[in-house]
Amino acid sequence: MTPETALTEIGRGLQMALMLGAPPLLAVLAVGVLVGIIQAATQINEQTIGFVVKAVALAATLALTGHFLLGRLVSFTIELFQRIPHLIG
């Protein structure tokens, strides 16, 4: 395996990790900002409110996009396993 091939595979893996992590992280980020704005406007500084709302948003996001994300991960893994003979030789 050449260094260029290794870097290509590492790049593909990082790209996949970004694709899999983006939807839940963006949802939690958006909800966190909204909850922060609401808490600042109402001067309610309870930490558990933000945590519970973000946890619910994360669960909802994973419920909605989980099938897509798991399908992408499985297809990436299958493609990687199929490319192993070409990567070694």
Beta strands, then each sheet from edge to edge (+ up, - down):
end
